[in-house]
Amino acid sequence: MYPFAMASTDSTKRSAPRRRAHHWPAIVFGALLLLGSGAQAQTDVGVVTRLSGAATVTVQGKAIPATPFMKLRAGDRIAVPDRGELAVVYFADGRTESWKGPAAFTANVSGASDSSGQVVTGQLSKGAPPALELRRIPEIGTARPGSVTVRSFGPPPPPSADAARGQYAQWRAATDPKDPTPDIYLLAVLAAQADRAPFAAHLDDVKRRFPALPEAAAIEKAMAAAEARQ
């Protein structure tokens, strides 16, 4: 279970529209996707913040692998395998859900519905980024079926490295030291910066404090793939 889920309650019901993600500039993070314009961003309902095991998300009748920082839309059906774990933060109110497999649920605006399995729910800890910052976190992995890249408007710029470090310091100070979520957030932001040195330094620190962290490995792999294409 993940430490950033601060309080235990139960899963709930909701509904919402849809939206689409944008690609990060290829020179920076080829495999990562960033959220689109402000109006579109409101149709995403949450983001996967922690992932262990081969969880899947069923989109338009097709099951695709869940990936770190994948955005969820209303109606997405998530399945977590036996011994797998998956955590979600919902944008509407900062609700957190930490699922332990076997489990299944449908994502909605403020939480899960039609669910089965073990879940701990709560709220983002004090110091966590506001919803706008969470929406900017890049995704890693396969694009969703039916996705449309809107090219007439650029994605909202990621936070500056200095702004992200300030946000990270607040979040880290208010979060259980065993929870890697603030560090993954900072890794994602630093990966989008032109200067690679801060990203590399923080990645080394994260790997030291959280050995074999899957999100760190996924970001490192995506960065290596983007560099190989340059």
BAFI-3210 file (N, C-alpha, C; in Angstrom, 3 decimals, decimal comma, padded with zeros to 6 digits):
// residues 230
n [1|2|3|4|5|6|7|8|9|10|11|12|13|14|15|16|17|18|19|20|21|22|23|24|25|26|27|28|29|30|31|32|33|34|35|36|37|38|39|40|41|42|43|44|45|46|47|48|49|50|51|52|53|54|55|56|57|58|59|60|61|62|63|64|65|66|67|68|69|70|71|72|73|74|75|76|77|78|79|80|81|82|83|84|85|86|87|88|89|90|91|92|93|94|95|96|97|98|99|100|101|102|103|104|105|106|107|108|109|110|111|112|113|114|115|116|117|118|119|120|121|122|123|124|125|126|127|128|129|130|131|132|133|134|135|136|137|138|139|140|141|142|143|144|145|146|147|148|149|150|151|152|153|154|155|156|157|158|159|160|161|162|163|164|165|166|167|168|169|170|171|172|173|174|175|176|177|178|179|180|181|182|183|184|185|186|187|188|189|190|191|192|193|194|195|196|197|198|199|200|201|202|203|204|205|206|207|208|209|210|211|212|213|214|215|216|217|218|219|220|221|222|223|224|225|226|227|228|229|230]
n.u [000,842|000,364|002,073|001,164|-001,564|-003,586|-005,798|-008,310|-011,119|-013,974|-014,593|-016,143|-018,738|-019,005|-018,839|-017,694|-016,452|-014,179|-010,711|-007,573|-004,090|-000,881|002,184|005,363|008,016|009,990|012,754|013,306|011,886|011,070|009,367|007,443|004,233|002,417|-000,068|-002,797|-004,345|-005,850|-008,685|-009,110|-007,721|-009,395|-010,944|-009,609|-009,598|-007,935|-004,663|-002,269|-000,186|001,506|002,772|002,799|003,368|001,484|-000,821|-003,874|-005,661|-008,817|-009,861|-012,207|-013,096|-010,728|-008,012|-005,187|-001,727|-001,279|000,587|003,300|002,196|000,072|-002,752|-006,105|-009,441|-012,948|-014,869|-012,912|-011,759|-010,057|-007,817|-006,188|-003,643|-003,256|-001,223|-000,306|-000,043|-001,559|-001,799|-003,827|-004,367|-006,967|-008,054|-010,125|-010,505|-008,194|-008,294|-007,023|-006,356|-005,263|-004,706|-004,737|-003,991|-005,750|-007,808|-010,357|-011,719|-013,741|-012,810|-013,803|-014,983|-014,384|-013,439|-013,433|-015,766|-018,064|-016,445|-014,025|-012,060|-009,129|-008,706|-007,189|-008,079|-007,714|-006,452|-004,343|-001,221|-000,347|001,305|001,593|001,619|-000,644|-003,725|-003,354|-000,570|-000,243|-001,638|000,148|002,151|004,138|003,172|004,177|004,836|002,585|000,376|-003,085|-005,889|-007,596|-006,632|-006,062|-003,913|-003,758|-002,706|-002,793|-002,489|000,010|001,263|000,711|003,428|005,954|006,684|009,336|012,699|013,555|011,118|009,887|011,615|011,146|008,446|008,754|010,321|008,507|006,536|007,986|008,821|006,430|005,610|005,613|008,828|009,242|007,633|007,832|006,627|006,822|009,472|009,384|007,739|009,458|011,539|010,205|009,683|012,293|013,317|012,311|013,740|016,269|018,891|020,583|021,984|020,921|018,729|019,998|021,520|019,529|018,185|020,137|020,188|017,564|017,513|019,305|017,955|015,510|015,699|015,394|013,009|010,141|009,042|011,164|012,958|011,470|011,311|014,028|014,583|012,929|014,136|016,655|015,888|014,866|017,181|018,687|017,386|018,039]
n.v [-001,193|002,334|005,076|007,737|007,814|009,063|008,684|006,299|005,463|004,815|003,507|005,402|006,941|008,436|010,723|011,910|014,029|013,617|013,948|014,802|013,962|015,597|015,409|015,576|017,852|016,317|016,359|016,519|014,575|012,114|009,770|010,571|011,863|014,901|016,889|018,587|021,656|023,987|023,750|021,207|019,666|019,357|017,124|014,838|012,674|011,743|010,577|007,999|007,324|005,527|002,279|-001,202|-004,294|-005,932|-004,155|-003,263|-001,052|-000,607|000,744|002,061|-000,534|-001,925|-003,463|-002,015|-001,715|-000,425|002,483|004,290|007,375|007,555|009,093|009,022|008,636|009,386|006,496|004,714|001,423|-000,238|-002,839|-004,636|-006,918|-010,050|-009,644|-007,310|-003,683|-000,471|003,020|005,945|009,416|011,720|014,471|016,247|016,627|015,887|013,366|010,192|006,848|003,694|000,690|-002,819|-005,788|-008,956|-006,692|-004,461|-001,600|001,236|004,297|007,555|010,983|011,882|009,626|005,990|003,614|000,804|-001,286|-003,788|-005,609|-004,789|-001,611|001,421|004,612|008,215|011,548|013,754|014,503|017,346|019,969|018,767|019,043|021,398|020,706|021,597|021,393|018,637|017,736|018,372|016,524|014,264|011,472|008,034|005,698|003,647|005,200|006,013|004,162|005,675|008,191|011,693|014,039|017,382|019,921|022,639|024,132|024,615|022,487|023,161|024,818|022,937|023,115|025,325|024,247|025,276|026,065|023,578|022,286|023,768|023,121|020,393|020,291|021,195|019,199|016,861|017,296|017,078|014,507|010,943|009,555|007,155|007,180|007,471|009,243|012,200|012,413|011,146|012,874|015,146|014,063|013,647|016,295|017,410|015,865|017,010|019,272|021,250|021,062|018,292|017,436|017,992|016,223|013,706|013,659|013,717|011,367|009,434|009,807|009,100|006,403|005,398|005,808|004,562|001,656|-000,174|001,045|001,095|003,268|005,083|003,568|003,342|006,013|006,525|004,692|005,689|008,171|007,355|006,084|008,266|009,818|008,113|008,313|010,781]
n.w [000,000|-000,499|000,993|000,640|000,637|002,847|004,566|005,535|003,684|001,662|-001,730|-004,471|-006,592|-009,788|-012,812|-016,087|-018,883|-021,820|-022,922|-024,579|-024,940|-025,414|-027,314|-025,726|-026,653|-029,101|-028,989|-026,352|-024,755|-026,148|-025,835|-024,075|-023,106|-022,980|-021,333|-023,006|-024,117|-021,713|-021,651|-022,750|-020,926|-018,761|-019,138|-018,416|-015,619|-013,611|-012,449|-012,747|-010,166|-008,896|-009,601|-009,799|-011,163|-013,828|-014,596|-016,304|-018,543|-019,764|-022,705|-024,809|-025,303|-025,652|-024,074|-022,646|-021,599|-018,322|-017,431|-015,824|-014,523|-016,274|-017,692|-016,599|-017,765|-017,413|-017,100|-017,884|-017,433|-014,995|-014,303|-011,836|-011,336|-009,468|-006,651|-007,698|-007,585|-007,628|-007,751|-007,652|-008,237|-008,043|-009,958|-009,307|-006,519|-005,217|-004,176|-003,176|-004,197|-003,363|-004,698|-004,238|-005,841|-006,404|-008,210|-009,430|-011,072|-012,041|-013,371|-012,368|-012,029|-009,336|-008,106|-007,716|-009,131|-009,276|-008,212|-007,147|-004,796|-002,776|-001,294|-000,246|000,679|000,538|000,983|-000,928|000,527|002,583|000,933|-001,511|-005,151|-006,747|-008,581|-011,255|-011,654|-011,324|-013,542|-015,513|-015,406|-017,222|-019,301|-019,659|-022,124|-024,124|-026,467|-026,038|-027,456|-030,189|-029,749|-030,233|-031,497|-030,903|-032,883|-033,170|-030,920|-028,503|-025,841|-022,319|-020,756|-019,023|-015,479|-014,371|-013,600|-011,141|-009,949|-009,762|-008,004|-005,678|-005,223|-004,881|-002,529|-000,584|-000,774|-000,264|002,367|003,707|003,425|003,891|004,270|002,946|000,763|-002,643|-004,406|-004,548|-005,461|-007,937|-009,313|-009,452|-010,978|-013,431|-014,231|-014,364|-016,395|-018,649|-019,066|-020,713|-019,787|-018,865|-016,634|-013,927|-013,899|-014,185|-011,827|-009,834|-010,464|-009,840|-007,072|-006,378|-007,157|-005,327|-002,883|-003,324|-004,326|-007,381|-008,215|-010,159|-011,675|-011,880|-013,371|-015,729|-016,650|-017,036|-019,091|-021,140|-021,593|-022,534|-024,903|-026,333|-026,658|-028,256|-030,651|-031,574]
ca.u [000,000|001,214|001,952|000,570|-002,995|-003,463|-006,903|-009,096|-012,562|-014,414|-014,671|-017,342|-019,329|-018,928|-018,797|-017,064|-016,110|-012,881|-009,768|-006,451|-002,753|000,057|003,537|006,449|008,923|010,727|014,164|013,451|011,408|010,301|008,335|006,509|003,098|002,024|-001,460|-003,047|-004,804|-006,577|-010,046|-009,052|-007,185|-010,438|-011,635|-008,919|-010,117|-006,920|-003,358|-001,644|001,037|002,366|002,371|003,600|002,648|000,973|-002,196|-004,367|-006,746|-009,654|-010,262|-012,979|-013,165|-009,406|-007,168|-003,812|-000,986|-001,171|001,962|003,469|001,638|-000,972|-003,955|-007,335|-010,660|-014,177|-015,287|-011,816|-011,847|-008,701|-007,687|-004,903|-003,482|-002,876|000,063|-000,004|-000,537|-001,724|-002,333|-004,396|-004,791|-008,028|-007,828|-011,232|-010,403|-006,987|-008,544|-006,077|-006,781|-004,179|-005,352|-003,911|-004,649|-006,572|-008,785|-010,845|-012,584|-013,970|-012,425|-014,775|-014,456|-013,807|-013,075|-013,778|-017,088|-018,136|-015,115|-013,817|-010,676|-008,698|-008,305|-007,065|-008,318|-007,362|-006,222|-002,949|-000,648|-000,063|002,532|001,548|001,311|-002,062|-004,208|-002,766|000,762|-000,385|-002,061|001,287|003,091|004,101|002,909|005,216|004,330|001,758|-000,754|-004,383|-006,639|-008,453|-006,074|-005,916|-002,983|-004,192|-001,471|-002,946|-002,104|001,059|000,921|001,151|004,833|006,204|007,266|010,786|013,390|013,546|009,754|009,637|012,374|010,427|007,272|009,247|010,763|007,314|005,862|008,854|008,824|005,126|005,258|006,393|010,080|009,198|006,779|008,666|005,849|007,405|010,702|009,020|007,274|010,608|012,225|009,463|009,879|013,688|013,564|011,864|014,607|017,369|020,086|020,354|022,740|020,079|017,945|020,886|021,893|018,382|017,926|021,077|019,757|016,335|017,870|019,961|016,974|014,411|016,248|014,476|011,731|009,775|008,844|012,478|013,489|010,716|011,728|015,395|014,500|012,351|015,150|017,681|015,319|014,775|018,532|019,136|016,758|018,534]
ca.v [000,000|003,494|005,931|009,051|007,721|009,440|008,286|005,211|005,622|003,828|004,006|006,191|006,954|009,706|010,654|013,095|013,956|013,148|014,855|014,192|014,365|016,104|014,898|016,470|018,064|015,072|016,504|016,450|013,369|011,524|008,801|011,096|012,647|015,949|017,293|019,630|022,969|023,973|023,258|019,777|018,977|019,120|015,873|013,794|012,676|011,394|010,150|006,879|007,834|004,407|001,103|-002,411|-005,386|-005,692|-003,651|-002,863|-000,078|-000,882|001,980|001,776|-001,976|-002,522|-003,408|-001,599|-001,726|000,790|002,966|005,345|008,693|007,482|009,841|008,242|009,362|008,802|005,298|003,765|000,268|-000,608|-004,150|-004,807|-008,364|-010,583|-009,150|-005,999|-002,512|000,712|004,166|006,996|010,685|012,334|015,907|017,068|016,981|015,348|012,049|009,153|005,465|002,728|-000,593|-004,014|-006,805|-008,680|-005,623|-003,827|-000,459|002,180|005,657|008,616|012,312|012,029|008,358|004,750|003,010|-000,567|-001,759|-004,984|-005,691|-004,044|-000,241|002,414|005,921|009,347|012,806|014,117|015,112|018,769|020,244|018,176|020,032|021,588|019,897|022,026|020,816|017,204|017,513|018,572|015,414|013,519|010,046|007,207|004,458|003,563|006,118|005,373|004,023|006,793|009,470|012,717|015,089|018,681|020,587|024,079|024,773|023,893|022,072|024,118|024,545|022,329|024,064|025,464|023,370|025,913|025,977|022,178|021,975|024,360|022,295|019,111|020,458|021,247|017,895|015,885|017,558|016,751|013,158|009,846|009,376|005,930|007,428|008,067|010,049|013,523|012,274|010,816|014,141|015,980|013,409|013,902|017,693|017,619|015,181|017,864|020,445|021,111|020,659|016,930|017,136|017,874|014,985|012,573|013,683|013,324|009,957|008,659|009,904|008,319|004,983|005,046|005,770|003,657|000,695|-000,914|001,741|000,915|004,533|005,635|002,778|003,659|007,332|006,385|003,989|006,610|009,173|006,698|005,869|009,569|010,227|007,247|008,746|012,106]
ca.w [000,000|-000,675|002,152|000,467|000,922|004,242|005,424|004,973|003,492|000,690|-003,092|-004,730|-007,911|-010,518|-014,271|-016,685|-020,300|-022,211|-023,563|-025,262|-024,524|-026,418|-027,188|-025,341|-027,767|-029,291|-028,635|-024,904|-024,094|-027,230|-025,495|-023,077|-023,569|-022,037|-021,479|-023,982|-023,673|-020,452|-021,808|-022,963|-019,766|-017,796|-019,372|-017,681|-014,253|-012,630|-012,942|-012,052|-009,540|-008,524|-010,359|-009,659|-011,789|-015,187|-014,601|-017,616|-018,632|-020,930|-023,366|-026,017|-025,480|-025,847|-022,888|-022,896|-020,336|-017,519|-017,393|-014,822|-014,818|-017,295|-017,344|-016,661|-018,120|-016,883|-017,806|-018,034|-016,542|-014,607|-013,674|-011,163|-011,168|-008,165|-006,154|-008,274|-006,868|-008,474|-007,007|-008,492|-007,654|-008,837|-010,081|-008,809|-005,104|-004,620|-003,591|-003,535|-004,045|-003,496|-004,944|-004,154|-006,637|-007,585|-008,028|-010,659|-010,801|-013,129|-012,968|-012,563|-011,728|-007,999|-007,515|-008,392|-008,980|-009,782|-007,845|-006,340|-004,370|-001,586|-001,590|000,824|000,093|001,363|000,274|-001,096|001,716|002,523|000,198|-002,846|-006,188|-007,069|-009,697|-012,524|-011,760|-011,523|-014,921|-016,407|-015,317|-018,475|-019,314|-020,249|-022,704|-025,316|-026,591|-025,916|-028,701|-030,543|-029,310|-031,259|-031,118|-031,388|-033,240|-033,311|-029,673|-027,808|-024,481|-021,297|-020,469|-017,720|-014,517|-014,437|-012,655|-009,822|-009,407|-009,413|-006,789|-004,565|-004,969|-004,372|-001,139|000,259|-000,805|000,384|003,806|004,282|002,999|004,453|003,530|002,144|-000,405|-003,687|-005,362|-004,823|-006,242|-009,316|-009,882|-009,801|-012,098|-014,670|-014,620|-014,745|-017,658|-019,746|-019,157|-021,672|-019,048|-018,397|-015,423|-012,729|-013,984|-013,908|-010,416|-009,003|-010,743|-009,027|-005,681|-006,240|-007,246|-004,070|-001,797|-003,686|-005,290|-008,266|-008,366|-011,572|-012,375|-012,193|-014,477|-016,942|-017,113|-017,542|-020,363|-022,128|-021,916|-023,359|-026,225|-027,007|-027,036|-029,338|-031,919|-031,977]
c.u [000,874|000,981|001,272|-000,939|-003,151|-004,589|-007,676|-010,556|-012,995|-014,455|-016,034|-017,771|-019,152|-018,972|-018,211|-016,762|-014,695|-012,004|-008,564|-005,121|-001,938|001,406|004,449|007,287|009,863|012,172|014,397|013,076|010,532|009,162|007,284|005,398|002,738|000,587|-001,610|-003,520|-005,655|-007,969|-010,042|-008,647|-008,272|-011,154|-010,864|-009,399|-009,060|-005,648|-002,854|-000,317|001,984|001,841|003,343|002,789|002,008|-000,498|-002,587|-005,479|-007,526|-010,229|-010,972|-012,963|-011,828|-008,580|-005,745|-003,064|-001,089|000,301|002,084|002,961|000,686|-002,173|-005,182|-008,504|-011,866|-014,585|-014,171|-011,972|-010,446|-008,738|-006,276|-004,731|-003,155|-001,441|000,490|-000,552|-000,594|-002,345|-002,744|-004,620|-005,827|-007,896|-008,897|-011,009|-009,154|-007,179|-007,488|-006,706|-005,567|-004,793|-004,336|-004,643|-004,805|-007,648|-009,198|-011,741|-012,726|-013,654|-013,547|-014,217|-013,761|-013,460|-013,593|-015,230|-017,012|-016,835|-015,158|-012,353|-010,375|-008,191|-008,179|-007,208|-007,936|-007,255|-004,727|-002,437|-000,410|001,269|002,551|001,209|-000,191|-002,429|-003,566|-001,382|000,684|-000,806|-000,889|002,281|003,003|003,771|004,093|004,544|003,407|000,616|-002,062|-005,038|-007,521|-007,906|-005,898|-004,957|-003,443|-002,958|-001,597|-002,548|-001,012|000,601|001,341|002,591|004,990|006,757|008,765|011,415|013,360|012,173|009,450|010,390|011,691|009,203|007,674|009,634|009,570|006,664|006,673|008,819|007,529|004,710|006,143|007,665|010,099|008,332|007,604|007,935|006,421|008,666|010,413|008,504|008,459|011,399|011,537|009,673|011,310|014,016|013,185|012,745|015,751|018,649|019,835|021,004|021,861|019,232|018,803|021,249|020,739|018,034|018,854|020,653|018,508|016,641|018,573|018,931|015,829|014,914|015,142|013,098|011,300|009,592|010,173|013,094|012,788|011,121|013,139|015,400|013,959|013,354|016,219|017,161|015,236|016,152|019,033|018,563|017,297|019,711]
c.v [001,238|004,538|007,258|009,013|007,879|008,908|007,174|005,603|004,536|004,387|004,596|006,102|008,300|009,532|011,919|012,910|013,499|014,212|014,121|014,725|014,839|015,461|015,973|016,731|016,875|015,176|016,343|015,068|012,567|010,638|009,335|011,909|013,670|016,338|018,466|020,923|022,851|023,406|021,753|019,049|018,618|017,815|014,674|013,851|012,353|010,919|008,997|007,362|006,735|003,162|-000,038|-003,565|-004,955|-005,299|-003,229|-001,832|-000,385|000,420|001,617|000,288|-002,671|-002,350|-003,052|-001,586|-000,381|001,183|004,049|006,697|008,691|008,282|008,942|009,148|008,662|007,616|004,314|002,653|-000,246|-001,952|-004,290|-006,294|-008,757|-010,161|-007,824|-004,884|-001,327|001,820|005,262|008,245|011,293|013,855|016,750|017,533|016,429|014,021|011,053|007,785|004,578|001,331|-001,720|-005,154|-008,146|-007,633|-005,091|-002,671|000,378|003,577|006,637|009,920|012,381|010,710|007,177|004,359|001,589|-001,302|-003,080|-005,021|-004,760|-002,660|000,559|003,776|007,024|010,607|013,018|014,812|016,601|018,991|019,643|019,239|020,197|020,793|020,287|021,420|019,313|016,882|017,646|017,419|014,580|012,054|009,319|005,993|004,659|004,573|005,342|005,204|005,231|008,128|010,400|013,774|016,403|019,530|022,102|024,837|023,939|023,483|023,128|023,804|023,854|023,365|024,195|024,530|023,960|025,823|024,552|021,782|022,566|023,549|020,958|019,218|020,490|019,872|016,856|016,048|017,112|015,304|012,137|009,642|008,130|006,075|008,111|009,037|011,445|013,446|011,943|012,060|014,993|015,373|013,736|015,329|017,924|016,952|016,041|019,093|020,188|020,623|019,289|016,638|017,033|016,600|013,785|012,504|013,229|011,857|009,077|008,653|009,062|006,821|004,513|004,881|004,801|002,658|-000,012|-000,264|001,694|002,225|005,169|004,888|003,111|005,015|007,261|005,714|004,900|007,665|008,588|006,467|007,176|010,019|009,409|007,670|010,064|011,985]
c.w [000,000|000,410|001,921|000,583|002,423|005,134|004,758|004,895|002,527|-000,697|-003,372|-006,178|-008,566|-012,027|-014,837|-018,152|-020,558|-022,797|-024,112|-024,787|-025,713|-026,239|-026,629|-026,578|-027,889|-028,846|-027,149|-024,380|-025,024|-026,814|-024,547|-023,722|-022,509|-022,308|-022,426|-023,380|-022,422|-020,571|-021,973|-021,693|-018,770|-018,028|-018,845|-016,237|-013,211|-013,291|-012,085|-011,473|-009,081|-009,208|-010,108|-010,217|-013,096|-015,172|-016,012|-017,480|-019,902|-021,454|-024,663|-026,341|-025,669|-024,580|-023,283|-021,569|-019,617|-017,451|-016,319|-015,328|-016,007|-016,812|-017,531|-016,977|-017,537|-017,743|-018,074|-016,996|-016,256|-013,908|-013,109|-010,872|-009,743|-007,842|-006,803|-007,393|-007,825|-007,629|-007,977|-007,655|-008,592|-008,795|-009,387|-007,369|-004,428|-003,914|-004,074|-003,329|-004,299|-003,537|-004,853|-004,840|-005,916|-007,277|-009,397|-010,270|-012,061|-012,627|-013,290|-012,003|-010,375|-007,333|-008,300|-008,164|-009,519|-009,478|-007,091|-005,951|-003,214|-001,977|-000,297|000,166|001,061|000,538|000,110|000,163|001,505|001,821|-001,186|-003,886|-006,367|-008,313|-011,021|-012,719|-011,988|-012,956|-015,896|-016,378|-016,599|-018,275|-019,937|-020,854|-023,881|-025,305|-026,501|-027,281|-028,942|-030,143|-030,489|-030,749|-031,730|-031,632|-033,288|-032,050|-029,021|-026,426|-023,477|-020,935|-019,124|-016,759|-014,754|-013,416|-011,248|-009,166|-008,959|-008,152|-005,549|-004,193|-004,354|-002,892|-000,183|000,381|-000,042|001,902|004,472|004,019|003,698|003,624|002,645|000,900|-001,489|-004,606|-005,584|-005,681|-007,699|-010,034|-010,320|-010,951|-013,416|-015,154|-015,097|-016,077|-018,858|-019,922|-020,136|-021,000|-018,416|-017,048|-014,169|-012,723|-013,606|-012,432|-009,530|-009,234|-009,908|-007,565|-005,436|-006,263|-005,975|-002,946|-002,050|-004,734|-006,082|-008,386|-009,831|-012,331|-012,770|-013,373|-015,786|-017,510|-017,702|-018,914|-021,461|-022,546|-022,824|-024,772|-027,021|-027,475|-028,211|-030,679|-032,411|-032,933]
res [m|y|p|f|a|m|a|s|t|d|s|t|k|r|s|a|p|r|r|r|a|h|h|w|p|a|i|v|f|g|a|l|l|l|l|g|s|g|a|q|a|q|t|d|v|g|v|v|t|r|l|s|g|a|a|t|v|t|v|q|g|k|a|i|p|a|t|p|f|m|k|l|r|a|g|d|r|i|a|v|p|d|r|g|e|l|a|v|v|y|f|a|d|g|r|t|e|s|w|k|g|p|a|a|f|t|a|n|v|s|g|a|s|d|s|s|g|q|v|v|t|g|q|l|s|k|g|a|p|p|a|l|e|l|r|r|i|p|e|i|g|t|a|r|p|g|s|v|t|v|r|s|f|g|p|p|p|p|p|s|a|d|a|a|r|g|q|y|a|q|w|r|a|a|t|d|p|k|d|p|t|p|d|i|y|l|l|a|v|l|a|a|q|a|d|r|a|p|f|a|a|h|l|d|d|v|k|r|r|f|p|a|l|p|e|a|a|a|i|e|k|a|m|a|a|a|e|a|r|q]
***
